[in-house]
């Protein structure tokens, strides 16, 4: 018995990982029962003593129950490899060694189960562990053969030695090939992980502003289009807030572009404190930011904008020195049938009305 799949995914929650290990164990346990079926068939054909069939079946069932207890109670989690692949495979090989050396005429067909058992470790174990298990099988098989030849001196020792020699060639070769396959699987898994990371990074770059980490203009426009479609379909509403940093050009001119960049980078974190999880905040261009507020009427949008304005006004920006940083915000609620361009134009007019009125304020349009 052994785990037959690749390593547990680190992204899986603990309960899911344990359920996956249990499924793999049950698959391996089911495969182990095939050995019992073969033993039964060989005994029916009078090629194998019923005593050996009974002992082998009892040992297999005992191991199945033992490892089931480990997996069902979580005791397997105390091991460095919670799938217990090495332990299951090692136990299976020892049972096989006992059966093969007591199988008499059925020895040859039962020896085929050695590579079958080793197969279960190919996708889980390193080449070193596979080779160690091959050595374990050879040592156990050799010891059992020695005991059998002492007990039954009439056996053809040359034939037994020949079978052992074949096994001594096949199992290490199988272990070496298994280790090679495992290395290929590991490389493929690493490549897939790196590829996924690269795709995630590309996806982030596609929707995030490189400087501030906030959503970019493209994403904001898609968000607006989606909200408009929802509002028209359901008869709901939404609002937008156009945020502009006051006297931003003066910050750049007097303190340098690095200071201006630092101010812009601090705004998303401050704005988030006054917004809901469903609200969207992003950089609309230059020193302008846009807030999309789903399901929000003009009064609610104005209150949210005021929270954002106060959070920014009360914050300290070390890069700006003694200069205070404030914003002016233009707010507009979507009107039924209005397109996104018209909505933004109203918010923009409100914003410039606030600029003309003295800045650091919220103005509705």
Beta strands, then each sheet from edge to edge (+ up, - down):
strand 1: 238-245
strand 2: 280-285
strand 3: 288-294
strand 4: 327-333
strand 5: 362-364
sheet 1: 2+ 3- 1+ 4- 5-
end
